[in-house]
Amino acid sequence: MADRDTTPPRSDGAPSPAPLLVVRNLRVTLPTLGGDLHAVRGVDLSVRAGETFGIVGESGCGKSLTSLALMNLLPRHARRGADRIEFAGQDLQALGERQMGDLRGNSMSMVFQQPMSCLNPAYTIGNQLVSVFRRHRKVGRSEATERAVYLLDKVGITGGRRRLGQYPHQLSGGLRQRVMIAMALMCEPDLIIADEPTTALDVTIQAQILHLLAELQQEFGMSIILITHDLGIVARIANRVAVMYAGEFVEVGSVDQLYSDPRHPYTRGLFDCIPQPGKTPPGARLGFIPGIVPSLFGKTAGCAFATRCAKAGDACRDAPPWHGDADGHEVRCHFAGAGPNPTAAPPSQGT
């Protein structure tokens, strides 16, 4: 795959600053008894300082594995390959595990989708927050404790000093997610990867968590990679979005571009499945995407969406090329048609 610069140009015509994170041709392979599963295939992305980059797609498309590959936290037998993984000018593939350990939690942090599984049930909230800070900063316990109390207050947890003595099971799901965000912020990282940060939370708490992330980004000036399957969440806080299908990015663009002019058949299919406020009558049948996701075992060729696409033709037997505009809107399809899709208004943003 060609080395594509996915950083959009500035509106004033000036050169864009160097991206904070640059990834080229990222691949993740999982060995299984049935053969190699090519879970992530040829992913390119770039994230600028202070930007929120969304990755959206259905469950199992490779979103979480992409994030784990960036942090080098893949399962033991998984194989990661890439032409380039560069963070703040540093080649992450050249780093050993100790060096990556120094980077994780310090310059790059991750908010996992299941805080109850990621927080250690045997240790108090305070112990876990303090240990993260002292791992990367040469400070005493009292200074680390004050930092933890400060951040618990920042993420909206009242009585932070008292909370330090509590265990994860003593907190609600929303509070545990806020603790995870506070933990990710302990060392003021340049990049936070939020993997489904609102999973299993009710609608009201989801809105609070999204608002919190946006506020903290403004205050700390950090970049965010937001991973989700919810197009409404993406519409609320992301600047640019990548649509992922069967381990590949199939469309990349700004939120406005994606919602006003979705060009990949899969992206259009996703929007057709969503009721549009004021447009979809009560009781109306929603659209659906026929067929099933193809197997990613063994050798793969051609367009992964071809068996489910009404536009598919003989050309789809070959890998589809990328087509892009000068404004940074890119789509990977042989039949990448332009033109607004009238059904693609942003979905309800109540989440």
N, C-alpha and C positions, 0 to 999 in steps of 0.2 A: 504494500500500500504506500502511496506517495505520502511524503511528509507534508501534511496540510496545516496551515496556520489558521486555527479556528478562533483566534481572537478578532472580534469585529473591529472595524475602523472607528476612530473617533468622529463624532458628528462635525467637529470644527476642522477636520482634514489633517490635524496634526498626528504624528506617529503615536500609536498606542504604546503605553509603557510595557516593559517586559512582563509576561504573565508570572504570577507567583508559582503556579503549578503547570507543568507541561507534560503530557503523556502521549506517546506515539505508539500505535500498534500493540496495545496491551492484550495479552493472551493469558487465560487461566485454563489449565487442563486438569481434570480429576480422573486419575486411574481407577477403574472399577473392574469387577469380574467380567462384565460384558464388554470391556474395551475402554478406550479413552473417551471421556465426556468433555467436549470442547465448550465449556460453560461461558467463557468470555472470549470473543474473537475480534481482534483488530480494532480495539477501542482507541480513539483519539479524543483528547480533551485538553482544554486550557482554562485556567481560572485566574482572573485578575485579582489584585489586592482590593479588598472591600466589596467583592462581588458575591452574589448568591447564585450558584449554578445548580439548577435542578436536574435530577435524573429521574425520569418517570417511565413506568412500564409495569406490566402485570407480574404477579408473583412467579418466581422461577426464571425470570429473564436474564438474571446475572447482575442486578443492581448491587446487592449486598456483597457479592464476591468481588466486584470491581472496587468497592470501598475497602474491603479487607486486603486486596492486593496492593492498594496504594499504601496502606499502613504496614504491609508485610506481616499480616496476621492470619494468613490462610491456613487451612488444615494442614497437618504435617505432611501428608502425601501429595498435596496439590502442587502443581508446577506453574510457576509464573514466568512469563517471558515478555519482553517489550523492546522496541527499538530505543525508547527513551522514557525515563521517568525522572523528571528533574523538579526539585522543590527549592525555591529561593536560590537558584543557581547551583544547587548541589545534586549530584547524581546519586539517587537513592539506591540504584542497583549495585553501586560500588561499595555500599556501606555494609559492615558486618552487623551481627545481631546486637552487639553491645552498643554500637553507634546508633542503630535504629532505636534501641531502647532509650538512648539519650534524647532522641528527636521526638519520639512518641510521648504525648502528654506535656511536652514542653513547647515545641513549635507547631506540632500537629496533634490534634486531639480528636476523639471520636465519641459521639453520643449514640449508644446502642439502642436498639428498638425494644429490648426487654430489660428494663432496669432491675427487676427482681432477680433475673438470672445473672446480671453482670455485677451487681453489688454483692459483696461477700457477706452472707448471713451471719457469719461468726464474729464479725467486727462491727463496731459502732460506726455511724456516719462520720463522726469526728475523726476517728482513727484512719479511715480510708481517705478522707480529704487531706488530712495533715501529712500522711505518708506520701501522697502524690507530690505535694509541694516540697517536702524535704528531700525527695528523690532527685529533684532537679535544681533546688536552691539550697545553698549552704546556710541554713538559718536554724535557729532554735525552735523548740516545740511551741513556745508561747507566741512567737511571731507567726508561725504557721497556723496556729489556732485562731489568731486574730484575722488572718487572711481568710480562713474558712468561714468565720462568722460574718465577715464583710460580704463575701460572695453569696452566702445563704440569704442574706438580706437583699442583695441585688437581684436574685432570682425569685424574690417574692415569698420567701419562707420566714414567717415571723417567729420570734423567740429563737433565733439561730443558735445562741449559746446553749440553750437547753436541748435543742435538737441534736447537738453534737454527741450527746450521750445515748441517743436512741439507736436501735437496730433497724435495718431495712424493713423487716416485717411489721414494725410499729408505724410505718408511714403509708399513706394512701398511694395509689398509682401515680397520681399527678405530682405529689410531693417527691416521690422517688425519681420521677423524670426530671424534676427541678434540681434534685441533688446531683444527678448525672451531668446536667448542664453546668452546675457550679464546679464539679470536679474537672470538667473539660476546660473551664476557664481559670483554674488555679494558677497556671503559669502564663496567662495571657498569650495564648497561641496565635499564630498568624492565620491558621486554617483550622476550622472545625468541620468534621464530616458527621452529619446528622442522619443516621440510618433509621428511617421510619420513626421519627421522634414522637409522633402522636398515636402510634399503634395502641389499641386497647384502651384508649382514653375516650370519655364521652365528649360530645360536641363542644360543650362549654369549656372544658379543660383543654381541648385541642386548640381552640381559639386563643386561650391564654398563653399556651406554650409557644404558638407561632408569633404572637405579639411580643412575647418575651425575647425570643431569638432575634427578631427585627430590632428591638430596642438595644439589646446587648451588642449587636453588630455595629450599630451606629456609635455606641459609646466606646467600644474597644477597637473599632476599625478592622475587624477580622474578616476573612473570607469564609464562606459557608458552601459546602457541597450538601445539598438537600436531596435525600433519596426517598422516594415515595411512589405509591401507585395512585395517589389522589390528585387529579388534575385541578381540583379546587384549591388545594394547598399550594400547588405550584403557582397558580394565578395570584395568590395573595402576596408572596414574599420573594419569588425568584426574579432575577434579571434575565438570565438566559436558561434555556431548557434543552435537554437532550432526551429524545424518545428512544427507548431501548426495546429491542425485540429479539428473542432467541440469541442472546449473547452479543448483539451488535447494536451500535447506534444507527438509527435509520433516518433521523431528522434532528437538526440542531438549529436553534435560532432564538431570538429574543421572545419574551412572553407575548408581546404584541404580535410578532410575526407568526408565532405558532397558533395563536387563538384566532387571528383574523384570516390567515391564509395557510392552513395545514396542507402540505403537499404530498406526503407519503400516504398510500392507501391505508396503512395500518393506523396512522395518526388520525385520518379522517374517520376510520371505523371506530376509534375510541370516542371521538366526539359524538358520533351518531348514537352511541350507547348511553349518553347522558341526557337526562331531561333538562330542557332549557326554560328557565323561568320566564313566563309570559308568552312562550312560543309553543310548548308542548301541552296539548290539551289533557285534562285529567282522564285517565284510563287509556290513553293512546299507547300503542305498541312502540317500544323503543327499538332501535336498530341493534344488530348483533353482528359479530364477526364469525362466519361459518368455519367449520373445520377445527383442527387441533394444531398445537405447536409441533413443528417437526422434531424428529430425533436429532440430537447433536452428538450422537455416538459415531465414532469412526470418521471417515473422510466426508467432508461437507463440500457442496459445490452449488453454485447458482444462488438465486434469491431465496432466502429462508421463508419469505411470506408468499411465495408463488402459488402454493397449493390452496391458499385461502383468499387469493386476490382475484377480483373480477376482471382486472386489466391484464392479467398474466398472459404472456405469449412465448414464442420460441426464444426470444432474446433473454428471457429470465432463467434459461439454463446456465447462463454465464453470470459471474458475480456482477451485481449492479454497480455502476460508477457513481461517484459523488458529483452532484450538480450544485453550484453555489452562486449566490448573488454578491454584488459588491458590498451589500449591507450585512453580510454574515449569515444569511439564511441558507442552510445547506440541506440537501435531501439525497438519500441514497436509493435511487430507483431508475430503471430504464425508461419509465413513463412518468417522469416527475413533472406533472402539469402544474402550471401556475394558475392564479385566479382565485379570488376569495371563495370560501365555502360558506354558504349562508347558514349552515347548521352549527358553525364553529364559534358561536359566542361563548365567552367565558362561563363555565358552569357556576352553579350556586357557590358562593364563597362563605357560607355560614360555618364551615369547619375550621 
